[in-house]
Amino acid sequence: MMNTLDLNACISVKTEDALKALNCIRANKIFAKIFPFNNCNETELNIAVNKKDLKTAMLMLKKNNIEVVAYKSYEENIIGTFYENTGY
């Protein structure tokens, strides 16, 4: 079973597509969480996934006509980085 410590990649989508994108990714048995990471603005949200699932998640979004604004993989857990560097 996956948990948030395994999330080390993110996919940026338009805010209005975020829930549809999350459901699409999860429907394919990929563990994912929506987070408003520091590089997001009011028109985007990031969906965090494990980088081993990044390619599959991106293909599922493309197949469902959901635009990917950006994507990135990290060496460390992105959720922990978010809480350490919230900007507040």
DSSP file (Angstrom, degrees, kcal/mol; ACC not computed):
  #  RESIDUE AA STRUCTURE BP1 BP2  ACC     N-H-->O    O-->H-N    N-H-->O    O-->H-N    TCO  KAPPA ALPHA  PHI   PSI    X-CA   Y-CA   Z-CA
    1    1 A M              0   0    0      0, 0.0     2,-0.1     0, 0.0     0, 0.0   0.000 360.0 360.0 360.0 137.6    0.0    0.0    0.0
    2    2 A M        -     0   0    0      2,-0.0     2,-0.3     3,-0.0     5,-0.0  -0.466 360.0-175.3 -87.0 159.5    1.3    3.4   -0.9
    3    3 A N    >   -     0   0    0     -2,-0.1     3,-2.2    28,-0.1     4,-0.2  -0.892  46.2 -85.6-143.2 178.8    1.4    6.5    1.3
    4    4 A T  G >  S+     0   0    0      1,-0.3     3,-1.3    -2,-0.3    75,-0.4   0.719 119.2  69.4 -62.9 -20.7    2.3   10.2    1.0
    5    5 A L  G 3  S+     0   0    0      1,-0.2    -1,-0.3    74,-0.1    72,-0.1   0.694  94.8  57.8 -68.8 -16.5    6.0    9.4    1.7
    6    6 A D  G <  S+     0   0    0     -3,-2.2     2,-0.8    71,-0.1    45,-0.3   0.427  79.4 105.4 -91.4   0.1    6.1    7.6   -1.7
    7    7 A L    <   +     0   0    0     -3,-1.3    71,-2.2    -4,-0.2    72,-0.6  -0.728  29.1 145.8 -89.8 111.2    5.0   10.7   -3.7
    8    8 A N        +     0   0    0     41,-1.0    66,-3.5    -2,-0.8     2,-0.3   0.025  54.5  56.6-136.4  27.7    8.0   12.2   -5.6
    9    9 A A  E     -AB  49  73A   0     40,-1.5    40,-2.4    64,-0.3     2,-0.4  -0.980  60.7-157.3-150.6 156.1    6.6   13.5   -8.8
   10   10 A C  E     -AB  48  72A   0     62,-2.9    62,-2.2    -2,-0.3     2,-0.5  -0.993   8.5-156.0-142.0 151.4    3.8   15.9   -9.7
   11   11 A I  E     -AB  47  71A   0     36,-2.1    36,-2.6    -2,-0.4     2,-0.5  -0.991  16.9-145.4-123.1 123.1    1.6   16.7  -12.6
   12   12 A S  E     +AB  46  70A   0     58,-3.2    57,-2.8    -2,-0.5    58,-1.1  -0.778  25.5 169.3 -91.9 130.8    0.1   20.2  -13.0
   13   13 A V  E     -AB  45  68A   0     32,-2.6    32,-2.3    -2,-0.5    55,-0.1  -0.891  43.7 -81.6-131.6 163.8   -3.4   20.5  -14.5
   14   14 A K  E >>  -A   44   0A   0     53,-0.6     3,-1.7    -2,-0.3     4,-0.7  -0.393  42.7-118.4 -63.3 143.7   -5.9   23.3  -14.8
   15   15 A T  G >4 S+     0   0    0     28,-2.0     3,-1.2     1,-0.3     4,-0.4   0.880 114.3  54.6 -52.1 -43.4   -7.8   23.9  -11.6
   16   16 A E  G 34 S+     0   0    0      1,-0.3    -1,-0.3    27,-0.2     4,-0.2   0.690 112.0  44.9 -68.8 -16.4  -11.1   23.0  -13.3
   17   17 A D  G <> S+     0   0    0     -3,-1.7     4,-2.8     1,-0.1    -1,-0.3   0.457  86.7  96.1 -99.9  -3.7   -9.7   19.7  -14.5
   18   18 A A  H <X S+     0   0    0     -3,-1.2     4,-2.8    -4,-0.7     5,-0.2   0.899  85.0  43.1 -60.6 -48.1   -8.1   18.7  -11.2
   19   19 A L  H  > S+     0   0    0     -4,-0.4     4,-2.5     2,-0.2    -1,-0.2   0.917 116.1  48.5 -66.7 -42.0  -10.8   16.5   -9.8
   20   20 A K  H  > S+     0   0    0     -4,-0.2     4,-2.2     2,-0.2    -2,-0.2   0.914 113.6  48.2 -61.2 -42.8  -11.4   14.8  -13.1
   21   21 A A  H  X S+     0   0    0     -4,-2.8     4,-2.5     2,-0.2    -2,-0.2   0.920 111.1  49.7 -64.6 -44.7   -7.7   14.2  -13.5
   22   22 A L  H  X S+     0   0    0     -4,-2.8     4,-2.8    -5,-0.2     5,-0.2   0.931 112.2  47.7 -60.3 -46.3   -7.4   12.8  -10.0
   23   23 A N  H  X S+     0   0    0     -4,-2.5     4,-2.1     1,-0.2    -1,-0.2   0.878 111.0  52.0 -63.3 -38.2  -10.2   10.4  -10.5
   24   24 A C  H  X S+     0   0    0     -4,-2.2     4,-0.6    -5,-0.2    -2,-0.2   0.926 112.4  44.9 -62.6 -46.3   -8.8    9.3  -13.9
   25   25 A I  H ><>S+     0   0    0     -4,-2.5     5,-1.3     1,-0.2     3,-1.1   0.933 114.8  47.5 -64.9 -46.8   -5.4    8.6  -12.3
   26   26 A R  H ><5S+     0   0    0     -4,-2.8     3,-2.0     1,-0.3    -1,-0.2   0.826 101.5  64.8 -66.0 -31.4   -6.9    6.8   -9.3
   27   27 A A  H 3<5S+     0   0    0     -4,-2.1    -1,-0.3     1,-0.3    -2,-0.2   0.737  98.9  56.1 -62.6 -21.1   -9.2    4.7  -11.5
   28   28 A N  T <<5S-     0   0    0     -3,-1.1    -1,-0.3    -4,-0.6    -2,-0.2   0.079 124.8-104.8 -98.3  21.7   -6.0    3.2  -12.9
   29   29 A K  T < 5S+     0   0    0     -3,-2.0     2,-0.5     1,-0.2    -3,-0.2   0.777  74.8 141.5  63.3  30.3   -4.9    2.1   -9.4
   30   30 A I      < -     0   0    0     -5,-1.3     2,-0.3    26,-0.0    -1,-0.2  -0.909  53.1-126.9-103.8 127.2   -2.3    4.8   -9.0
   31   31 A F        +     0   0    0     -2,-0.5    19,-0.5    -3,-0.1     2,-0.3  -0.577  43.8 162.4 -72.2 128.2   -2.0    6.5   -5.6
   32   32 A A        -     0   0    0     -2,-0.3     2,-0.3    17,-0.1    17,-0.2  -0.993  24.3-165.7-150.4 151.6   -2.3   10.2   -6.0
   33   33 A K  E     -C   48   0A   0     15,-1.7    15,-3.4    -2,-0.3     2,-0.5  -0.992  21.5-128.2-137.2 143.6   -3.0   13.4   -4.0
   34   34 A I  E     +C   47   0A   0     -2,-0.3    13,-0.2    13,-0.2    -2,-0.0  -0.807  34.7 169.7 -90.6 132.1   -3.9   16.9   -5.0
   35   35 A F  E     -C   46   0A   0     11,-2.6    11,-1.7    -2,-0.5     2,-1.4  -0.997  39.2-130.2-140.6 143.8   -1.7   19.6   -3.4
   36   36 A P        -     0   0    0      0, 0.0     9,-0.1     0, 0.0    11,-0.0  -0.555  40.8-168.5 -88.8  71.5   -1.3   23.4   -4.0
   37   37 A F    >   -     0   0    0     -2,-1.4     3,-2.3     1,-0.1    49,-0.1  -0.084  35.7 -98.3 -61.9 163.1    2.5   23.3   -4.3
   38   38 A N  T 3  S+     0   0    0      1,-0.3    -1,-0.1    47,-0.1    48,-0.0   0.749 120.6  58.0 -55.9 -29.6    4.5   26.5   -4.3
   39   39 A N  T 3  S+     0   0    0      2,-0.0    -1,-0.3     0, 0.0     2,-0.2   0.465  89.7  97.1 -84.0   1.4    4.8   26.6   -8.1
   40   40 A C    <   -     0   0    0     -3,-2.3     2,-0.2     2,-0.0     5,-0.1  -0.530  54.1-165.1 -86.5 155.2    1.0   26.6   -8.6
   41   41 A N    >   -     0   0    0     -2,-0.2     3,-1.6     4,-0.0    -2,-0.0  -0.625  47.0 -78.1-122.2-171.5   -1.1   29.6   -9.2
   42   42 A E  T 3  S+     0   0    0      1,-0.3    -2,-0.0    -2,-0.2   -27,-0.0   0.628 129.0  52.3 -67.9 -11.0   -4.9   30.1   -9.0
   43   43 A T  T 3  S+     0   0    0    -28,-0.1   -28,-2.0   -29,-0.1     2,-0.3   0.455 108.7  52.8-101.8  -1.7   -5.4   28.5  -12.4
   44   44 A E  E <   -A   14   0A   0     -3,-1.6     2,-0.3   -30,-0.3   -30,-0.2  -0.955  52.8-172.3-135.4 151.5   -3.4   25.2  -11.6
   45   45 A L  E     -A   13   0A   0    -32,-2.3   -32,-2.6    -2,-0.3     2,-0.4  -0.969  22.1-129.6-133.7 153.7   -3.2   22.5   -9.1
   46   46 A N  E     -AC  12  35A   0    -11,-1.7   -11,-2.6    -2,-0.3     2,-0.6  -0.835   7.2-152.9-104.8 142.0   -0.6   19.7   -8.8
   47   47 A I  E     -AC  11  34A   0    -36,-2.6   -36,-2.1    -2,-0.4     2,-0.4  -0.967  17.6-145.3-110.4 118.9   -1.4   16.0   -8.5
   48   48 A A  E     +AC  10  33A   0    -15,-3.4   -15,-1.7    -2,-0.6     2,-0.3  -0.693  28.7 159.3 -88.1 135.1    1.4   14.2   -6.7
   49   49 A V  E     -A    9   0A   0    -40,-2.4   -40,-1.5    -2,-0.4   -41,-1.0  -0.871  48.5 -85.3-139.6 171.7    2.2   10.6   -7.7
   50   50 A N    >   -     0   0    0    -19,-0.5     3,-2.2   -43,-0.3     4,-0.5  -0.675  40.0-124.6 -78.5 139.5    5.1    8.2   -7.4
   51   51 A K  G >  S+     0   0    0     -2,-0.3     3,-0.7     1,-0.3     4,-0.5   0.748 109.7  64.5 -62.9 -21.9    7.6    8.8  -10.2
   52   52 A K  G 3  S+     0   0    0      1,-0.2    -1,-0.3     2,-0.1     4,-0.3   0.741 108.0  42.9 -69.2 -20.0    7.4    5.2  -11.3
   53   53 A D  G <> S+     0   0    0     -3,-2.2     4,-2.7     1,-0.1    -1,-0.2   0.414  87.7  96.7-100.2  -1.0    3.7    5.9  -12.1
   54   54 A L  H <> S+     0   0    0     -3,-0.7     4,-2.5    -4,-0.5     5,-0.2   0.913  83.2  46.8 -59.4 -48.4    4.3    9.3  -13.8
   55   55 A K  H  > S+     0   0    0     -4,-0.5     4,-2.3     1,-0.2    -1,-0.2   0.923 114.5  47.2 -62.3 -45.2    4.3    8.0  -17.4
   56   56 A T  H  > S+     0   0    0     -4,-0.3     4,-2.3     2,-0.2    -1,-0.2   0.918 112.2  50.1 -62.4 -43.8    1.2    5.9  -16.9
   57   57 A A  H  X S+     0   0    0     -4,-2.7     4,-2.1     1,-0.2    -2,-0.2   0.916 110.7  49.5 -61.0 -43.7   -0.6    8.7  -15.2
   58   58 A M  H  X S+     0   0    0     -4,-2.5     4,-2.4    -5,-0.2    -1,-0.2   0.899 110.2  50.7 -63.4 -40.9    0.3   11.1  -18.0
   59   59 A L  H  X S+     0   0    0     -4,-2.3     4,-2.6     1,-0.2    -1,-0.2   0.894 109.3  51.2 -63.8 -39.6   -0.9    8.6  -20.7
   60   60 A M  H  X S+     0   0    0     -4,-2.3     4,-1.4     2,-0.2    -2,-0.2   0.890 110.2  49.0 -65.2 -39.2   -4.2    8.2  -18.9
   61   61 A L  H  <>S+     0   0    0     -4,-2.1     5,-2.8     2,-0.2     3,-0.2   0.926 112.1  48.2 -65.7 -43.9   -4.7   12.0  -18.7
   62   62 A K  H ><5S+     0   0    0     -4,-2.4     3,-1.8     1,-0.2    -2,-0.2   0.923 109.0  53.6 -61.4 -44.2   -3.9   12.3  -22.5
   63   63 A K  H 3<5S+     0   0    0     -4,-2.6    -1,-0.2     1,-0.3    -2,-0.2   0.811 111.3  46.6 -60.0 -31.0   -6.3    9.4  -23.3
   64   64 A N  T 3<5S-     0   0    0     -4,-1.4    -1,-0.3    -3,-0.2    -2,-0.2   0.176 117.3-112.6 -98.7  16.0   -9.1   11.3  -21.4
   65   65 A N  T < 5 +     0   0    0     -3,-1.8     2,-0.6     1,-0.2    -3,-0.2   0.851  65.5 148.5  57.1  39.8   -8.3   14.6  -23.0
   66   66 A I      < -     0   0    0     -5,-2.8     2,-0.3    -6,-0.1    -1,-0.2  -0.929  46.0-127.9-105.2 121.4   -7.1   16.3  -19.9
   67   67 A E        -     0   0    0     -2,-0.6     2,-0.6    -3,-0.1   -53,-0.6  -0.493  12.0-147.0 -73.1 129.9   -4.4   18.9  -20.6
   68   68 A V  E     -B   13   0A   0     -2,-0.3   -55,-0.2     1,-0.2     3,-0.1  -0.880  10.4-170.9 -94.7 120.3   -1.1   18.5  -18.6
   69   69 A V  E     -     0   0A   0    -57,-2.8     2,-0.3    -2,-0.6   -56,-0.2   0.896  66.9 -27.1 -77.4 -42.5    0.3   22.0  -18.0
   70   70 A A  E     -B   12   0A   0    -58,-1.1   -58,-3.2     2,-0.0    -1,-0.3  -0.971  56.3-159.9-162.6 165.4    3.6   20.7  -16.6
   71   71 A Y  E     +B   11   0A   0     -2,-0.3     2,-0.3   -60,-0.2   -60,-0.2  -0.986   9.9 174.6-152.4 156.7    5.2   17.7  -14.8
   72   72 A K  E     -B   10   0A   0    -62,-2.2   -62,-2.9    -2,-0.3     2,-0.3  -0.973  18.3-144.5-161.2 145.0    8.3   17.0  -12.8
   73   73 A S  E     -B    9   0A   0     -2,-0.3     2,-0.3   -64,-0.3   -64,-0.3  -0.856  18.9-157.5-111.4 154.6    9.9   14.2  -10.8
   74   74 A Y        -     0   0    0    -66,-3.5   -23,-0.1    -2,-0.3     4,-0.1  -0.839  25.6-130.8-127.4 160.5   11.9   14.8   -7.7
   75   75 A E  S    S+     0   0    0     -2,-0.3     2,-0.2     2,-0.1    -1,-0.1   0.708  93.4  39.7 -81.4 -22.3   14.6   12.9   -5.8
   76   76 A E  S    S-     0   0    0    -68,-0.1     2,-0.3     1,-0.1    -2,-0.1  -0.703 106.2 -68.1-123.4 174.3   12.7   13.3   -2.5
   77   77 A N     >  -     0   0    0     -2,-0.2     4,-1.5     1,-0.2   -69,-0.2  -0.465  37.0-156.1 -65.1 121.9    9.2   13.3   -1.2
   78   78 A I  H  > S+     0   0    0    -71,-2.2     4,-2.0    -2,-0.3    -1,-0.2   0.806  89.5  57.5 -72.9 -30.8    7.3   16.3   -2.6
   79   79 A I  H  > S+     0   0    0    -72,-0.6     4,-1.9   -75,-0.4    -1,-0.2   0.937 107.5  47.1 -66.7 -46.1    4.7   16.4    0.2
   80   80 A G  H  > S+     0   0    0      1,-0.2     4,-1.8   -76,-0.2    -1,-0.2   0.893 110.8  52.6 -61.3 -40.3    7.4   16.7    2.9
   81   81 A T  H  X S+     0   0    0     -4,-1.5     4,-1.9     1,-0.2    -1,-0.2   0.887 105.9  55.1 -61.8 -39.7    9.1   19.5    0.8
   82   82 A F  H  < S+     0   0    0     -4,-2.0    -2,-0.2     1,-0.2    -1,-0.2   0.931 110.2  44.7 -59.3 -47.0    5.8   21.3    0.6
   83   83 A Y  H  < S+     0   0    0     -4,-1.9     3,-0.5     1,-0.2    -1,-0.2   0.804 113.9  49.8 -71.5 -28.2    5.3   21.4    4.4
   84   84 A E  H  < S+     0   0    0     -4,-1.8    -1,-0.2     1,-0.2    -2,-0.2   0.789 122.5  31.6 -77.2 -27.6    9.0   22.4    5.0
   85   85 A N     <  +     0   0    0     -4,-1.9    -1,-0.2    -5,-0.2   -47,-0.1  -0.450  68.6 142.7-128.8  58.2    8.8   25.3    2.4
   86   86 A T        -     0   0    0     -3,-0.5    -1,-0.1     1,-0.1    -3,-0.1   0.703  61.4-124.9 -75.0 -18.4    5.2   26.6    2.5
   87   87 A G              0   0    0     -3,-0.1    -1,-0.1     1,-0.0    -2,-0.0   0.506 360.0 360.0  87.1   3.7    6.3   30.2    2.1
   88   88 A Y              0   0    0      0, 0.0    -3,-0.0     0, 0.0    -1,-0.0   0.412 360.0 360.0-103.0 360.0    4.5   31.3    5.2
